[in-house]
């Protein structure tokens, strides 16, 4: 079976590192890595929360919300706002 995506090896990593340093500058690399790490931590946190979130079937009926109740709420909101000229 042929691999569709080959990862860089050995000297290719050095070339990639040189290109990144030339593009972003050595001073910005720590900032870029820090921001990347923060983004990964946030992604993991959100993923963990989503895994433990209750499904709509597990929620009480009053908290589920149905498309019909959302449409009703939207219609009521439109009735309460005065028309603009």
mmCIF file of the N, C-alpha and C atoms, coordinates in Angstrom:
data_MODEL
# 
_entry.id   MODEL 
# 
loop_
_atom_site.group_PDB 
_atom_site.id 
_atom_site.type_symbol 
_atom_site.label_atom_id 
_atom_site.label_alt_id 
_atom_site.label_comp_id 
_atom_site.label_asym_id 
_atom_site.label_entity_id 
_atom_site.label_seq_id 
_atom_site.pdbx_PDB_ins_code 
_atom_site.Cartn_x 
_atom_site.Cartn_y 
_atom_site.Cartn_z 
_atom_site.occupancy 
_atom_site.B_iso_or_equiv 
_atom_site.pdbx_formal_charge 
_atom_site.auth_seq_id 
_atom_site.auth_comp_id 
_atom_site.auth_asym_id 
_atom_site.auth_atom_id 
_atom_site.pdbx_PDB_model_num 
ATOM 1   N N  . UNK A 1 1  ? 0.841   -1.187 0.000  1.00 0.00 ? 1  UNK A N  1 
ATOM 2   C CA . UNK A 1 1  ? 0.000   0.000  0.000  1.00 0.00 ? 1  UNK A CA 1 
ATOM 3   C C  . UNK A 1 1  ? 0.881   1.245  0.000  1.00 0.00 ? 1  UNK A C  1 
ATOM 4   N N  . UNK A 1 2  ? 0.571   2.165  -0.826 1.00 0.00 ? 2  UNK A N  1 
ATOM 5   C CA . UNK A 1 2  ? 1.343   3.379  -0.956 1.00 0.00 ? 2  UNK A CA 1 
ATOM 6   C C  . UNK A 1 2  ? 0.839   4.443  0.013  1.00 0.00 ? 2  UNK A C  1 
ATOM 7   N N  . UNK A 1 3  ? 1.765   5.159  0.661  1.00 0.00 ? 3  UNK A N  1 
ATOM 8   C CA . UNK A 1 3  ? 1.347   6.229  1.560  1.00 0.00 ? 3  UNK A CA 1 
ATOM 9   C C  . UNK A 1 3  ? 1.017   7.470  0.744  1.00 0.00 ? 3  UNK A C  1 
ATOM 10  N N  . UNK A 1 4  ? -0.048  8.121  1.128  1.00 0.00 ? 4  UNK A N  1 
ATOM 11  C CA . UNK A 1 4  ? -0.472  9.319  0.407  1.00 0.00 ? 4  UNK A CA 1 
ATOM 12  C C  . UNK A 1 4  ? 0.256   10.561 0.897  1.00 0.00 ? 4  UNK A C  1 
ATOM 13  N N  . UNK A 1 5  ? 0.670   10.558 2.163  1.00 0.00 ? 5  UNK A N  1 
ATOM 14  C CA . UNK A 1 5  ? 1.315   11.719 2.745  1.00 0.00 ? 5  UNK A CA 1 
ATOM 15  C C  . UNK A 1 5  ? 2.594   11.272 3.420  1.00 0.00 ? 5  UNK A C  1 
ATOM 16  N N  . UNK A 1 6  ? 3.719   11.706 2.902  1.00 0.00 ? 6  UNK A N  1 
ATOM 17  C CA . UNK A 1 6  ? 5.009   11.347 3.476  1.00 0.00 ? 6  UNK A CA 1 
ATOM 18  C C  . UNK A 1 6  ? 5.492   12.511 4.335  1.00 0.00 ? 6  UNK A C  1 
ATOM 19  N N  . UNK A 1 7  ? 5.916   12.201 5.544  1.00 0.00 ? 7  UNK A N  1 
ATOM 20  C CA . UNK A 1 7  ? 6.447   13.223 6.433  1.00 0.00 ? 7  UNK A CA 1 
ATOM 21  C C  . UNK A 1 7  ? 7.900   13.522 6.092  1.00 0.00 ? 7  UNK A C  1 
ATOM 22  N N  . UNK A 1 8  ? 8.338   14.753 6.354  1.00 0.00 ? 8  UNK A N  1 
ATOM 23  C CA . UNK A 1 8  ? 9.739   15.094 6.076  1.00 0.00 ? 8  UNK A CA 1 
ATOM 24  C C  . UNK A 1 8  ? 10.684  14.239 6.929  1.00 0.00 ? 8  UNK A C  1 
ATOM 25  N N  . UNK A 1 9  ? 11.866  13.992 6.385  1.00 0.00 ? 9  UNK A N  1 
ATOM 26  C CA . UNK A 1 9  ? 12.862  13.199 7.087  1.00 0.00 ? 9  UNK A CA 1 
ATOM 27  C C  . UNK A 1 9  ? 14.168  13.977 7.157  1.00 0.00 ? 9  UNK A C  1 
ATOM 28  N N  . UNK A 1 10 ? 14.954  13.732 8.171  1.00 0.00 ? 10 UNK A N  1 
ATOM 29  C CA . UNK A 1 10 ? 16.321  14.232 8.325  1.00 0.00 ? 10 UNK A CA 1 
ATOM 30  C C  . UNK A 1 10 ? 16.561  15.643 7.862  1.00 0.00 ? 10 UNK A C  1 
ATOM 31  N N  . UNK A 1 11 ? 17.279  15.774 6.745  1.00 0.00 ? 11 UNK A N  1 
ATOM 32  C CA . UNK A 1 11 ? 17.678  17.078 6.228  1.00 0.00 ? 11 UNK A CA 1 
ATOM 33  C C  . UNK A 1 11 ? 16.513  17.946 5.801  1.00 0.00 ? 11 UNK A C  1 
ATOM 34  N N  . UNK A 1 12 ? 15.404  17.337 5.455  1.00 0.00 ? 12 UNK A N  1 
ATOM 35  C CA . UNK A 1 12 ? 14.221  18.117 5.065  1.00 0.00 ? 12 UNK A CA 1 
ATOM 36  C C  . UNK A 1 12 ? 13.720  18.971 6.220  1.00 0.00 ? 12 UNK A C  1 
ATOM 37  N N  . UNK A 1 13 ? 13.825  18.452 7.452  1.00 0.00 ? 13 UNK A N  1 
ATOM 38  C CA . UNK A 1 13 ? 13.412  19.222 8.631  1.00 0.00 ? 13 UNK A CA 1 
ATOM 39  C C  . UNK A 1 13 ? 14.296  20.460 8.785  1.00 0.00 ? 13 UNK A C  1 
ATOM 40  N N  . UNK A 1 14 ? 15.588  20.307 8.506  1.00 0.00 ? 14 UNK A N  1 
ATOM 41  C CA . UNK A 1 14 ? 16.499  21.446 8.618  1.00 0.00 ? 14 UNK A CA 1 
ATOM 42  C C  . UNK A 1 14 ? 16.124  22.511 7.595  1.00 0.00 ? 14 UNK A C  1 
ATOM 43  N N  . UNK A 1 15 ? 15.843  22.096 6.375  1.00 0.00 ? 15 UNK A N  1 
ATOM 44  C CA . UNK A 1 15 ? 15.430  23.046 5.334  1.00 0.00 ? 15 UNK A CA 1 
ATOM 45  C C  . UNK A 1 15 ? 14.141  23.750 5.748  1.00 0.00 ? 15 UNK A C  1 
ATOM 46  N N  . UNK A 1 16 ? 13.170  22.995 6.270  1.00 0.00 ? 16 UNK A N  1 
ATOM 47  C CA . UNK A 1 16 ? 11.915  23.609 6.723  1.00 0.00 ? 16 UNK A CA 1 
ATOM 48  C C  . UNK A 1 16 ? 12.158  24.604 7.846  1.00 0.00 ? 16 UNK A C  1 
ATOM 49  N N  . UNK A 1 17 ? 13.023  24.262 8.784  1.00 0.00 ? 17 UNK A N  1 
ATOM 50  C CA . UNK A 1 17 ? 13.326  25.167 9.891  1.00 0.00 ? 17 UNK A CA 1 
ATOM 51  C C  . UNK A 1 17 ? 13.970  26.452 9.388  1.00 0.00 ? 17 UNK A C  1 
ATOM 52  N N  . UNK A 1 18 ? 14.886  26.348 8.438  1.00 0.00 ? 18 UNK A N  1 
ATOM 53  C CA . UNK A 1 18 ? 15.534  27.531 7.873  1.00 0.00 ? 18 UNK A CA 1 
ATOM 54  C C  . UNK A 1 18 ? 14.508  28.406 7.163  1.00 0.00 ? 18 UNK A C  1 
ATOM 55  N N  . UNK A 1 19 ? 13.603  27.802 6.426  1.00 0.00 ? 19 UNK A N  1 
ATOM 56  C CA . UNK A 1 19 ? 12.573  28.568 5.716  1.00 0.00 ? 19 UNK A CA 1 
ATOM 57  C C  . UNK A 1 19 ? 11.671  29.285 6.713  1.00 0.00 ? 19 UNK A C  1 
ATOM 58  N N  . UNK A 1 20 ? 11.272  28.607 7.785  1.00 0.00 ? 20 UNK A N  1 
ATOM 59  C CA . UNK A 1 20 ? 10.411  29.225 8.796  1.00 0.00 ? 20 UNK A CA 1 
ATOM 60  C C  . UNK A 1 20 ? 11.126  30.389 9.468  1.00 0.00 ? 20 UNK A C  1 
ATOM 61  N N  . UNK A 1 21 ? 12.404  30.219 9.799  1.00 0.00 ? 21 UNK A N  1 
ATOM 62  C CA . UNK A 1 21 ? 13.168  31.307 10.427 1.00 0.00 ? 21 UNK A CA 1 
ATOM 63  C C  . UNK A 1 21 ? 13.280  32.487 9.472  1.00 0.00 ? 21 UNK A C  1 
ATOM 64  N N  . UNK A 1 22 ? 13.494  32.218 8.199  1.00 0.00 ? 22 UNK A N  1 
ATOM 65  C CA . UNK A 1 22 ? 13.598  33.311 7.226  1.00 0.00 ? 22 UNK A CA 1 
ATOM 66  C C  . UNK A 1 22 ? 12.261  34.025 7.046  1.00 0.00 ? 22 UNK A C  1 
ATOM 67  N N  . UNK A 1 23 ? 11.166  33.280 7.053  1.00 0.00 ? 23 UNK A N  1 
ATOM 68  C CA . UNK A 1 23 ? 9.852   33.897 6.857  1.00 0.00 ? 23 UNK A CA 1 
ATOM 69  C C  . UNK A 1 23 ? 9.407   34.711 8.067  1.00 0.00 ? 23 UNK A C  1 
ATOM 70  N N  . UNK A 1 24 ? 9.561   34.149 9.259  1.00 0.00 ? 24 UNK A N  1 
ATOM 71  C CA . UNK A 1 24 ? 8.998   34.787 10.454 1.00 0.00 ? 24 UNK A CA 1 
ATOM 72  C C  . UNK A 1 24 ? 10.031  35.523 11.290 1.00 0.00 ? 24 UNK A C  1 
ATOM 73  N N  . UNK A 1 25 ? 11.293  35.219 11.133 1.00 0.00 ? 25 UNK A N  1 
ATOM 74  C CA . UNK A 1 25 ? 12.316  35.841 11.953 1.00 0.00 ? 25 UNK A CA 1 
ATOM 75  C C  . UNK A 1 25 ? 12.476  35.101 13.266 1.00 0.00 ? 25 UNK A C  1 
ATOM 76  N N  . UNK A 1 26 ? 13.694  35.069 13.769 1.00 0.00 ? 26 UNK A N  1 
ATOM 77  C CA . UNK A 1 26 ? 13.995  34.310 14.980 1.00 0.00 ? 26 UNK A CA 1 
ATOM 78  C C  . UNK A 1 26 ? 13.276  34.888 16.207 1.00 0.00 ? 26 UNK A C  1 
ATOM 79  N N  . UNK A 1 27 ? 13.014  36.177 16.210 1.00 0.00 ? 27 UNK A N  1 
ATOM 80  C CA . UNK A 1 27 ? 12.367  36.799 17.379 1.00 0.00 ? 27 UNK A CA 1 
ATOM 81  C C  . UNK A 1 27 ? 10.905  36.395 17.524 1.00 0.00 ? 27 UNK A C  1 
ATOM 82  N N  . UNK A 1 28 ? 10.245  36.080 16.423 1.00 0.00 ? 28 UNK A N  1 
ATOM 83  C CA . UNK A 1 28 ? 8.813   35.754 16.488 1.00 0.00 ? 28 UNK A CA 1 
ATOM 84  C C  . UNK A 1 28 ? 8.544   34.272 16.713 1.00 0.00 ? 28 UNK A C  1 
ATOM 85  N N  . UNK A 1 29 ? 9.542   33.409 16.548 1.00 0.00 ? 29 UNK A N  1 
ATOM 86  C CA . UNK A 1 29 ? 9.327   31.974 16.700 1.00 0.00 ? 29 UNK A CA 1 
ATOM 87  C C  . UNK A 1 29 ? 8.809   31.585 18.083 1.00 0.00 ? 29 UNK A C  1 
ATOM 88  N N  . UNK A 1 30 ? 9.370   32.105 19.185 1.00 0.00 ? 30 UNK A N  1 
ATOM 89  C CA . UNK A 1 30 ? 8.806   31.737 20.503 1.00 0.00 ? 30 UNK A CA 1 
ATOM 90  C C  . UNK A 1 30 ? 7.339   32.147 20.642 1.00 0.00 ? 30 UNK A C  1 
ATOM 91  N N  . UNK A 1 31 ? 6.991   33.301 20.104 1.00 0.00 ? 31 UNK A N  1 
ATOM 92  C CA . UNK A 1 31 ? 5.603   33.764 20.158 1.00 0.00 ? 31 UNK A CA 1 
ATOM 93  C C  . UNK A 1 31 ? 4.693   32.836 19.349 1.00 0.00 ? 31 UNK A C  1 
ATOM 94  N N  . UNK A 1 32 ? 5.150   32.421 18.174 1.00 0.00 ? 32 UNK A N  1 
ATOM 95  C CA . UNK A 1 32 ? 4.358   31.522 17.340 1.00 0.00 ? 32 UNK A CA 1 
ATOM 96  C C  . UNK A 1 32 ? 4.155   30.172 18.016 1.00 0.00 ? 32 UNK A C  1 
ATOM 97  N N  . UNK A 1 33 ? 5.205   29.632 18.611 1.00 0.00 ? 33 UNK A N  1 
ATOM 98  C CA . UNK A 1 33 ? 5.071   28.332 19.283 1.00 0.00 ? 33 UNK A CA 1 
ATOM 99  C C  . UNK A 1 33 ? 4.177   28.440 20.510 1.00 0.00 ? 33 UNK A C  1 
ATOM 100 N N  . UNK A 1 34 ? 4.281   29.545 21.232 1.00 0.00 ? 34 UNK A N  1 
ATOM 101 C CA . UNK A 1 34 ? 3.435   29.759 22.416 1.00 0.00 ? 34 UNK A CA 1 
ATOM 102 C C  . UNK A 1 34 ? 1.965   29.839 22.011 1.00 0.00 ? 34 UNK A C  1 
ATOM 103 N N  . UNK A 1 35 ? 1.675   30.586 20.954 1.00 0.00 ? 35 UNK A N  1 
ATOM 104 C CA . UNK A 1 35 ? 0.290   30.702 20.488 1.00 0.00 ? 35 UNK A CA 1 
ATOM 105 C C  . UNK A 1 35 ? -0.239  29.376 19.966 1.00 0.00 ? 35 UNK A C  1 
ATOM 106 N N  . UNK A 1 36 ? 0.606   28.613 19.303 1.00 0.00 ? 36 UNK A N  1 
ATOM 107 C CA . UNK A 1 36 ? 0.200   27.298 18.807 1.00 0.00 ? 36 UNK A CA 1 
ATOM 108 C C  . UNK A 1 36 ? -0.125  26.377 19.978 1.00 0.00 ? 36 UNK A C  1 
ATOM 109 N N  . UNK A 1 37 ? 0.715   26.414 21.006 1.00 0.00 ? 37 UNK A N  1 
ATOM 110 C CA . UNK A 1 37 ? 0.470   25.577 22.193 1.00 0.00 ? 37 UNK A CA 1 
ATOM 111 C C  . UNK A 1 37 ? -0.835  25.971 22.881 1.00 0.00 ? 37 UNK A C  1 
ATOM 112 N N  . UNK A 1 38 ? -1.089  27.259 22.994 1.00 0.00 ? 38 UNK A N  1 
ATOM 113 C CA . UNK A 1 38 ? -2.347  27.719 23.606 1.00 0.00 ? 38 UNK A CA 1 
ATOM 114 C C  . UNK A 1 38 ? -3.556  27.244 22.793 1.00 0.00 ? 38 UNK A C  1 
ATOM 115 N N  . UNK A 1 39 ? -3.437  27.308 21.474 1.00 0.00 ? 39 UNK A N  1 
ATOM 116 C CA . UNK A 1 39 ? -4.535  26.866 20.621 1.00 0.00 ? 39 UNK A CA 1 
ATOM 117 C C  . UNK A 1 39 ? -4.782  25.371 20.781 1.00 0.00 ? 39 UNK A C  1 
ATOM 118 N N  . UNK A 1 40 ? -3.716  24.585 20.871 1.00 0.00 ? 40 UNK A N  1 
ATOM 119 C CA . UNK A 1 40 ? -3.874  23.142 21.066 1.00 0.00 ? 40 UNK A CA 1 
ATOM 120 C C  . UNK A 1 40 ? -4.494  22.821 22.414 1.00 0.00 ? 40 UNK A C  1 
ATOM 121 N N  . UNK A 1 41 ? -4.087  23.545 23.450 1.00 0.00 ? 41 UNK A N  1 
ATOM 122 C CA . UNK A 1 41 ? -4.664  23.330 24.783 1.00 0.00 ? 41 UNK A CA 1 
ATOM 123 C C  . UNK A 1 41 ? -6.147  23.659 24.771 1.00 0.00 ? 41 UNK A C  1 
ATOM 124 N N  . UNK A 1 42 ? -6.520  24.760 24.130 1.00 0.00 ? 42 UNK A N  1 
ATOM 125 C CA . UNK A 1 42 ? -7.929  25.144 24.038 1.00 0.00 ? 42 UNK A CA 1 
ATOM 126 C C  . UNK A 1 42 ? -8.727  24.110 23.248 1.00 0.00 ? 42 UNK A C  1 
ATOM 127 N N  . UNK A 1 43 ? -8.145  23.604 22.164 1.00 0.00 ? 43 UNK A N  1 
ATOM 128 C CA . UNK A 1 43 ? -8.817  22.588 21.358 1.00 0.00 ? 43 UNK A CA 1 
ATOM 129 C C  . UNK A 1 43 ? -9.046  21.315 22.166 1.00 0.00 ? 43 UNK A C  1 
ATOM 130 N N  . UNK A 1 44 ? -8.049  20.896 22.918 1.00 0.00 ? 44 UNK A N  1 
ATOM 131 C CA . UNK A 1 44 ? -8.199  19.695 23.752 1.00 0.00 ? 44 UNK A CA 1 
ATOM 132 C C  . UNK A 1 44 ? -9.274  19.905 24.818 1.00 0.00 ? 44 UNK A C  1 
ATOM 133 N N  . UNK A 1 45 ? -9.293  21.106 25.414 1.00 0.00 ? 45 UNK A N  1 
ATOM 134 C CA . UNK A 1 45 ? -10.281 21.400 26.452 1.00 0.00 ? 45 UNK A CA 1 
ATOM 135 C C  . UNK A 1 45 ? -11.698 21.345 25.888 1.00 0.00 ? 45 UNK A C  1 
ATOM 136 N N  . UNK A 1 46 ? -11.899 21.954 24.737 1.00 0.00 ? 46 UNK A N  1 
ATOM 137 C CA . UNK A 1 46 ? -13.224 21.974 24.116 1.00 0.00 ? 46 UNK A CA 1 
ATOM 138 C C  . UNK A 1 46 ? -13.630 20.560 23.696 1.00 0.00 ? 46 UNK A C  1 
ATOM 139 N N  . UNK A 1 47 ? -12.674 19.796 23.183 1.00 0.00 ? 47 UNK A N  1 
ATOM 140 C CA . UNK A 1 47 ? -12.964 18.423 22.779 1.00 0.00 ? 47 UNK A CA 1 
ATOM 141 C C  . UNK A 1 47 ? -13.367 17.591 23.990 1.00 0.00 ? 47 UNK A C  1 
ATOM 142 N N  . UNK A 1 48 ? -12.644 17.752 25.088 1.00 0.00 ? 48 UNK A N  1 
ATOM 143 C CA . UNK A 1 48 ? -12.978 17.029 26.313 1.00 0.00 ? 48 UNK A CA 1 
ATOM 144 C C  . UNK A 1 48 ? -14.372 17.406 26.817 1.00 0.00 ? 48 UNK A C  1 
ATOM 145 N N  . UNK A 1 49 ? -14.685 18.698 26.783 1.00 0.00 ? 49 UNK A N  1 
ATOM 146 C CA . UNK A 1 49 ? -16.009 19.155 27.231 1.00 0.00 ? 49 UNK A CA 1 
ATOM 147 C C  . UNK A 1 49 ? -17.106 18.602 26.330 1.00 0.00 ? 49 UNK A C  1 
ATOM 148 N N  . UNK A 1 50 ? -16.845 18.546 25.029 1.00 0.00 ? 50 UNK A N  1 
ATOM 149 C CA . UNK A 1 50 ? -17.847 18.038 24.099 1.00 0.00 ? 50 UNK A CA 1 
ATOM 150 C C  . UNK A 1 50 ? -18.084 16.543 24.304 1.00 0.00 ? 50 UNK A C  1 
ATOM 151 N N  . UNK A 1 51 ? -17.046 15.809 24.670 1.00 0.00 ? 51 UNK A N  1 
ATOM 152 C CA . UNK A 1 51 ? -17.203 14.378 24.913 1.00 0.00 ? 51 UNK A CA 1 
ATOM 153 C C  . UNK A 1 51 ? -18.061 14.116 26.143 1.00 0.00 ? 51 UNK A C  1 
ATOM 154 N N  . UNK A 1 52 ? -17.960 15.001 27.140 1.00 0.00 ? 52 UNK A N  1 
ATOM 155 C CA . UNK A 1 52 ? -18.691 14.805 28.386 1.00 0.00 ? 52 UNK A CA 1 
ATOM 156 C C  . UNK A 1 52 ? -20.022 15.549 28.436 1.00 0.00 ? 52 UNK A C  1 
ATOM 157 N N  . UNK A 1 53 ? -20.348 16.292 27.396 1.00 0.00 ? 53 UNK A N  1 
ATOM 158 C CA . UNK A 1 53 ? -21.606 17.036 27.362 1.00 0.00 ? 53 UNK A CA 1 
ATOM 159 C C  . UNK A 1 53 ? -22.763 16.052 27.184 1.00 0.00 ? 53 UNK A C  1 
ATOM 160 N N  . UNK A 1 54 ? -23.871 16.313 27.855 1.00 0.00 ? 54 UNK A N  1 
ATOM 161 C CA . UNK A 1 54 ? -25.015 15.416 27.694 1.00 0.00 ? 54 UNK A CA 1 
ATOM 162 C C  . UNK A 1 54 ? -25.624 15.550 26.299 1.00 0.00 ? 54 UNK A C  1 
ATOM 163 N N  . UNK A 1 55 ? -26.098 14.443 25.778 1.00 0.00 ? 55 UNK A N  1 
ATOM 164 C CA . UNK A 1 55 ? -26.756 14.465 24.484 1.00 0.00 ? 55 UNK A CA 1 
ATOM 165 C C  . UNK A 1 55 ? -28.175 15.002 24.668 1.00 0.00 ? 55 UNK A C  1 
ATOM 166 N N  . UNK A 1 56 ? -28.838 15.449 23.611 1.00 0.00 ? 56 UNK A N  1 
ATOM 167 C CA . UNK A 1 56 ? -30.198 15.978 23.756 1.00 0.00 ? 56 UNK A CA 1 
ATOM 168 C C  . UNK A 1 56 ? -31.162 14.972 24.393 1.00 0.00 ? 56 UNK A C  1 
ATOM 169 N N  . UNK A 1 57 ? -30.938 13.685 24.188 1.00 0.00 ? 57 UNK A N  1 
ATOM 170 C CA . UNK A 1 57 ? -31.817 12.687 24.783 1.00 0.00 ? 57 UNK A CA 1 
ATOM 171 C C  . UNK A 1 57 ? -31.630 12.615 26.297 1.00 0.00 ? 57 UNK A C  1 
ATOM 172 N N  . UNK A 1 58 ? -30.437 12.986 26.792 1.00 0.00 ? 58 UNK A N  1 
ATOM 173 C CA . UNK A 1 58 ? -30.168 12.931 28.225 1.00 0.00 ? 58 UNK A CA 1 
ATOM 174 C C  . UNK A 1 58 ? -30.692 14.155 28.966 1.00 0.00 ? 58 UNK A C  1 
ATOM 175 N N  . UNK A 1 59 ? -30.953 15.243 28.255 1.00 0.00 ? 59 UNK A N  1 
ATOM 176 C CA . UNK A 1 59 ? -31.426 16.473 28.887 1.00 0.00 ? 59 UNK A CA 1 
ATOM 177 C C  . UNK A 1 59 ? -32.903 16.362 29.237 1.00 0.00 ? 59 UNK A C  1 
ATOM 178 N N  . UNK A 1 60 ? -33.329 17.077 30.281 1.00 0.00 ? 60 UNK A N  1 
ATOM 179 C CA . UNK A 1 60 ? -34.765 17.133 30.558 1.00 0.00 ? 60 UNK A CA 1 
ATOM 180 C C  . UNK A 1 60 ? -35.499 17.804 29.399 1.00 0.00 ? 60 UNK A C  1 
ATOM 181 N N  . UNK A 1 61 ? -36.760 17.501 29.262 1.00 0.00 ? 61 UNK A N  1 
ATOM 182 C CA . UNK A 1 61 ? -37.543 18.026 28.141 1.00 0.00 ? 61 UNK A CA 1 
ATOM 183 C C  . UNK A 1 61 ? -37.562 19.552 28.135 1.00 0.00 ? 61 UNK A C  1 
ATOM 184 N N  . UNK A 1 62 ? -37.547 20.174 29.305 1.00 0.00 ? 62 UNK A N  1 
ATOM 185 C CA . UNK A 1 62 ? -37.606 21.631 29.370 1.00 0.00 ? 62 UNK A CA 1 
ATOM 186 C C  . UNK A 1 62 ? -36.326 22.286 28.842 1.00 0.00 ? 62 UNK A C  1 
ATOM 187 N N  . UNK A 1 63 ? -35.195 21.567 28.849 1.00 0.00 ? 63 UNK A N  1 
ATOM 188 C CA . UNK A 1 63 ? -33.926 22.140 28.399 1.00 0.00 ? 63 UNK A CA 1 
ATOM 189 C C  . UNK A 1 63 ? -33.563 21.746 26.979 1.00 0.00 ? 63 UNK A C  1 
ATOM 190 N N  . UNK A 1 64 ? -34.291 20.839 26.379 1.00 0.00 ? 64 UNK A N  1 
ATOM 191 C CA . UNK A 1 64 ? -33.935 20.340 25.053 1.00 0.00 ? 64 UNK A CA 1 
ATOM 192 C C  . UNK A 1 64 ? -34.086 21.398 23.990 1.00 0.00 ? 64 UNK A C  1 
ATOM 193 N N  . UNK A 1 65 ? -35.206 22.067 23.956 1.00 0.00 ? 65 UNK A N  1 
ATOM 194 C CA . UNK A 1 65 ? -35.464 23.043 22.901 1.00 0.00 ? 65 UNK A CA 1 
ATOM 195 C C  . UNK A 1 65 ? -35.747 22.325 21.595 1.00 0.00 ? 65 UNK A C  1 
ATOM 196 N N  . UNK A 1 66 ? -36.798 22.716 20.958 1.00 0.00 ? 66 UNK A N  1 
ATOM 197 C CA . UNK A 1 66 ? -37.152 22.118 19.685 1.00 0.00 ? 66 UNK A CA 1 
ATOM 198 C C  . UNK A 1 66 ? -37.159 23.198 18.629 1.00 0.00 ? 66 UNK A C  1 
ATOM 199 N N  . UNK A 1 67 ? -37.048 22.846 17.380 1.00 0.00 ? 67 UNK A N  1 
ATOM 200 C CA . UNK A 1 67 ? -37.107 23.869 16.336 1.00 0.00 ? 67 UNK A CA 1 
ATOM 201 C C  . UNK A 1 67 ? -38.410 24.663 16.374 1.00 0.00 ? 67 UNK A C  1 
ATOM 202 N N  . UNK A 1 68 ? -39.504 24.008 16.779 1.00 0.00 ? 68 UNK A N  1 
ATOM 203 C CA . UNK A 1 68 ? -40.778 24.700 16.839 1.00 0.00 ? 68 UNK A CA 1 
ATOM 204 C C  . UNK A 1 68 ? -40.747 25.778 17.926 1.00 0.00 ? 68 UNK A C  1 
ATOM 205 N N  . UNK A 1 69 ? -40.154 25.471 19.088 1.00 0.00 ? 69 UNK A N  1 
ATOM 206 C CA . UNK A 1 69 ? -40.106 26.469 20.155 1.00 0.00 ? 69 UNK A CA 1 
ATOM 207 C C  . UNK A 1 69 ? -39.191 27.619 19.765 1.00 0.00 ? 69 UNK A C  1 
ATOM 208 N N  . UNK A 1 70 ? -38.132 27.360 18.998 1.00 0.00 ? 70 UNK A N  1 
ATOM 209 C CA . UNK A 1 70 ? -37.256 28.429 18.539 1.00 0.00 ? 70 UNK A CA 1 
ATOM 210 C C  . UNK A 1 70 ? -37.994 29.331 17.563 1.00 0.00 ? 70 UNK A C  1 
ATOM 211 N N  . UNK A 1 71 ? -38.796 28.750 16.689 1.00 0.00 ? 71 UNK A N  1 
ATOM 212 C CA . UNK A 1 71 ? -39.561 29.548 15.736 1.00 0.00 ? 71 UNK A CA 1 
ATOM 213 C C  . UNK A 1 71 ? -40.600 30.381 16.469 1.00 0.00 ? 71 UNK A C  1 
ATOM 214 N N  . UNK A 1 72 ? -41.217 29.804 17.488 1.00 0.00 ? 72 UNK A N  1 
ATOM 215 C CA . UNK A 1 72 ? -42.200 30.541 18.271 1.00 0.00 ? 72 UNK A CA 1 
ATOM 216 C C  . UNK A 1 72 ? -41.537 31.711 18.990 1.00 0.00 ? 72 UNK A C  1 
ATOM 217 N N  . UNK A 1 73 ? -40.362 31.487 19.560 1.00 0.00 ? 73 UNK A N  1 
ATOM 218 C CA . UNK A 1 73 ? -39.644 32.555 20.257 1.00 0.00 ? 73 UNK A CA 1 
ATOM 219 C C  . UNK A 1 73 ? -39.260 33.661 19.282 1.00 0.00 ? 73 UNK A C  1 
ATOM 220 N N  . UNK A 1 74 ? -38.858 33.301 18.072 1.00 0.00 ? 74 UNK A N  1 
ATOM 221 C CA . UNK A 1 74 ? -38.491 34.289 17.067 1.00 0.00 ? 74 UNK A CA 1 
ATOM 222 C C  . UNK A 1 74 ? -39.706 35.117 16.665 1.00 0.00 ? 74 UNK A C  1 
ATOM 223 N N  . UNK A 1 75 ? -40.840 34.466 16.494 1.00 0.00 ? 75 UNK A N  1 
ATOM 224 C CA . UNK A 1 75 ? -42.062 35.182 16.125 1.00 0.00 ? 75 UNK A CA 1 
ATOM 225 C C  . UNK A 1 75 ? -42.484 36.126 17.239 1.00 0.00 ? 75 UNK A C  1 
ATOM 226 N N  . UNK A 1 76 ? -42.364 35.689 18.483 1.00 0.00 ? 76 UNK A N  1 
ATOM 227 C CA . UNK A 1 76 ? -42.728 36.558 19.604 1.00 0.00 ? 76 UNK A CA 1 
ATOM 228 C C  . UNK A 1 76 ? -41.795 37.754 19.684 1.00 0.00 ? 76 UNK A C  1 
ATOM 229 N N  . UNK A 1 77 ? -40.519 37.563 19.409 1.00 0.00 ? 77 UNK A N  1 
ATOM 230 C CA . UNK A 1 77 ? -39.554 38.667 19.454 1.00 0.00 ? 77 UNK A CA 1 
ATOM 231 C C  . UNK A 1 77 ? -39.873 39.686 18.387 1.00 0.00 ? 77 UNK A C  1 
ATOM 232 N N  . UNK A 1 78 ? -40.294 39.211 17.193 1.00 0.00 ? 78 UNK A N  1 
ATOM 233 C CA . UNK A 1 78 ? -40.633 40.148 16.118 1.00 0.00 ? 78 UNK A CA 1 
ATOM 234 C C  . UNK A 1 78 ? -41.894 40.948 16.463 1.00 0.00 ? 78 UNK A C  1 
ATOM 235 N N  . UNK A 1 79 ? -42.828 40.327 17.187 1.00 0.00 ? 79 UNK A N  1 
ATOM 236 C CA . UNK A 1 79 ? -44.058 41.025 17.543 1.00 0.00 ? 79 UNK A CA 1 
ATOM 237 C C  . UNK A 1 79 ? -43.768 42.116 18.581 1.00 0.00 ? 79 UNK A C  1 
ATOM 238 N N  . UNK A 1 80 ? -42.789 41.902 19.455 1.00 0.00 ? 80 UNK A N  1 
ATOM 239 C CA . UNK A 1 80 ? -42.507 42.840 20.527 1.00 0.00 ? 80 UNK A CA 1 
ATOM 240 C C  . UNK A 1 80 ? -41.707 44.047 20.060 1.00 0.00 ? 80 UNK A C  1 
ATOM 241 N N  . UNK A 1 81 ? -40.952 43.920 18.985 1.00 0.00 ? 81 UNK A N  1 
ATOM 242 C CA . UNK A 1 81 ? -40.161 45.061 18.523 1.00 0.00 ? 81 UNK A CA 1 
ATOM 243 C C  . UNK A 1 81 ? -41.001 45.962 17.639 1.00 0.00 ? 81 UNK A C  1 
ATOM 244 N N  . UNK A 1 82 ? -40.931 47.264 17.856 1.00 0.00 ? 82 UNK A N  1 
ATOM 245 C CA . UNK A 1 82 ? -41.724 48.181 17.029 1.00 0.00 ? 82 UNK A CA 1 
ATOM 246 C C  . UNK A 1 82 ? -41.146 48.265 15.625 1.00 0.00 ? 82 UNK A C  1 
ATOM 247 N N  . UNK A 1 83 ? -41.962 48.432 14.623 1.00 0.00 ? 83 UNK A N  1 
ATOM 248 C CA . UNK A 1 83 ? -41.452 48.551 13.245 1.00 0.00 ? 83 UNK A CA 1 
ATOM 249 C C  . UNK A 1 83 ? -40.652 49.820 13.074 1.00 0.00 ? 83 UNK A C  1 
ATOM 250 N N  . UNK A 1 84 ? -39.623 49.755 12.266 1.00 0.00 ? 84 UNK A N  1 
ATOM 251 C CA . UNK A 1 84 ? -38.790 50.931 12.020 1.00 0.00 ? 84 UNK A CA 1 
ATOM 252 C C  . UNK A 1 84 ? -39.242 51.595 10.722 1.00 0.00 ? 84 UNK A C  1 
ATOM 253 N N  . UNK A 1 85 ? -39.071 52.896 10.683 1.00 0.00 ? 85 UNK A N  1 
ATOM 254 C CA . UNK A 1 85 ? -39.525 53.654 9.510  1.00 0.00 ? 85 UNK A CA 1 
ATOM 255 C C  . UNK A 1 85 ? -38.477 53.719 8.453  1.00 0.00 ? 85 UNK A C  1 
# 
